[in-house]
Amino acid sequence: MPAILTPALALRYLRQLSTDVRAAIVLDADGRPLAGDGAIARPAGALAALLPAGAGELVVRVVDGGAPRGSALVVRAAAVAPTLVLAVGSRALLDLLRHDADAVAQALAGGAAASGELPPLPAGAVAVRDASRCVQMSEDDGFPVQTAISAGMGLLDAVAAASVGSGD
């Protein structure tokens, strides 16, 4: 089934739904940018590469000096579908944005939004949701949490560097 939403339109839609999306990109199955902020392509690709096969979502909360700096959100509807990578500020309504990003990822993959609620985020800095099993993964499951945190920080650093002198 052909995609019912283009990558560029998907990003416009998500930016309209949340005012705290700082940067966003859509990557193809090979990690190449399809639409979005080119300045974050490399760190977004590094973060997206950490999403395990079969997992639909990776959320990394970034804290700097004890204060929340923001979050990185990676969402993919299927293994060969486009991947959304969002860098959001600390004031984003993360659960609502996760729901919206999940619906957009489904549309990019050519399907309808899945019904039902996403499981709540655990308290830790990193959460990975396996869409097929609705299971949260952790470092105990072999997921590289510290690598994900470093990749999330790299994404937010790239956003900050790109916005210097942009008038924001």
C-alpha positions in Angstrom: 0.0 0.0 0.0 1.5 3.4 -0.9 2.3 5.9 1.8 -0.6 8.2 2.6 1.7 10.9 4.0 4.9 12.4 2.6 7.9 12.8 4.9 7.9 16.6 4.5 4.2 16.8 5.3 4.7 14.4 8.3 7.2 16.8 9.8 5.1 19.9 9.2 2.2 18.1 10.9 4.2 17.1 14.0 5.6 20.6 14.3 2.1 22.0 14.3 1.0 19.6 17.1 3.9 20.4 19.4 5.6 23.8 19.8 8.6 22.2 21.6 9.8 20.1 18.6 13.3 21.7 18.2 14.4 19.7 15.1 13.0 16.7 13.2 14.1 14.4 10.4 12.7 11.4 8.5 15.2 8.8 7.5 14.8 6.0 5.1 15.4 2.3 6.0 19.1 2.8 5.2 19.4 5.9 7.4 19.4 8.5 4.5 17.5 11.7 5.1 14.1 12.0 3.3 13.0 15.3 4.8 13.8 17.5 7.7 16.7 19.3 9.3 19.9 18.2 7.5 22.1 19.5 10.4 20.9 16.6 12.6 21.2 13.9 9.9 24.3 12.3 11.3 23.4 12.2 15.0 19.8 11.3 14.2 21.1 8.4 12.1 23.3 7.2 15.0 20.4 7.3 17.3 18.1 5.6 14.9 20.6 2.8 14.4 20.2 1.9 18.1 16.5 1.0 17.6 16.5 -2.8 17.8 14.8 -4.8 15.0 11.1 -5.1 15.9 11.2 -2.1 18.2 8.9 0.8 17.4 10.2 3.5 19.7 13.2 4.8 21.5 13.0 7.7 23.9 16.1 9.2 25.5 15.8 11.9 28.1 18.8 14.2 28.3 19.7 15.9 31.6 22.5 18.4 31.9 23.7 19.3 35.4 20.6 17.8 37.0 18.3 19.9 34.8 16.2 18.4 32.0 17.6 19.5 28.7 15.1 17.7 26.4 14.4 14.4 24.8 15.2 12.5 21.7 12.4 10.4 20.2 12.9 7.7 17.5 9.8 6.1 16.0 9.5 3.5 13.3 6.4 1.6 12.3 8.1 -1.4 10.6 11.6 -2.6 9.8 11.7 -1.2 6.3 9.6 1.9 7.0 10.8 5.5 7.3 12.1 6.5 10.7 11.1 9.7 12.5 13.7 11.3 14.8 12.7 14.2 16.9 14.6 16.5 19.2 12.2 18.1 21.7 12.6 20.5 24.5 12.0 19.8 28.2 8.5 21.3 28.1 7.2 18.9 25.4 4.1 16.9 26.4 6.1 13.7 25.7 3.3 11.1 26.0 1.1 13.1 23.6 4.0 13.6 21.2 4.8 9.9 21.3 1.2 9.1 20.4 1.2 11.6 17.5 4.6 10.4 16.2 3.4 6.8 16.4 0.4 7.7 14.2 2.5 9.6 11.8 5.0 6.7 11.5 2.2 4.3 10.7 0.9 6.7 8.0 4.4 7.0 6.5 4.6 3.2 6.4 1.3 3.3 4.4 -1.0 2.0 7.1 -3.6 3.4 9.5 -2.8 4.5 13.0 -2.8 1.7 15.4 -5.6 1.9 18.0 -4.9 1.7 21.6 -2.6 3.6 24.0 1.1 3.4 24.2 2.6 2.0 27.4 3.6 4.8 29.8 7.3 5.7 29.9 9.3 4.2 32.7 11.2 6.6 35.1 14.6 5.9 33.6 16.5 8.0 31.1 16.0 5.5 28.2 13.0 3.6 27.1 12.7 1.2 24.2 9.3 -0.1 23.2 9.0 -3.3 21.2 5.9 -2.7 19.2 5.2 -6.4 18.6 5.3 -7.3 22.3 4.6 -3.9 24.0 7.6 -4.6 26.2 10.0 -2.0 27.6 13.6 -3.0 27.2 16.4 -2.0 29.6 20.2 -2.4 30.0 19.5 -5.7 31.7 18.0 -6.9 28.4 21.3 -6.0 26.6 20.2 -2.6 25.4 23.2 -0.1 25.4 21.7 2.6 27.6 24.8 4.7 27.9 25.3 4.6 24.2 21.7 5.8 23.7 22.2 8.6 26.2 25.4 9.7 24.4 23.6 9.6 21.1 20.7 11.6 22.5 23.1 14.2 23.8 24.8 14.3 20.4 21.4 15.0 18.8 20.6 17.8 21.1 24.1 19.3 20.7 23.6 19.3 17.0 20.3 21.1 17.4 21.9 23.7 19.6 24.8 24.2 17.2 22.5 24.5 14.2 20.4 27.1 16.0 23.3 29.4 17.0 22.9 32.5 14.9 19.7 31.4 13.3 17.7 34.1 15.1 15.8 31.7 17.4 
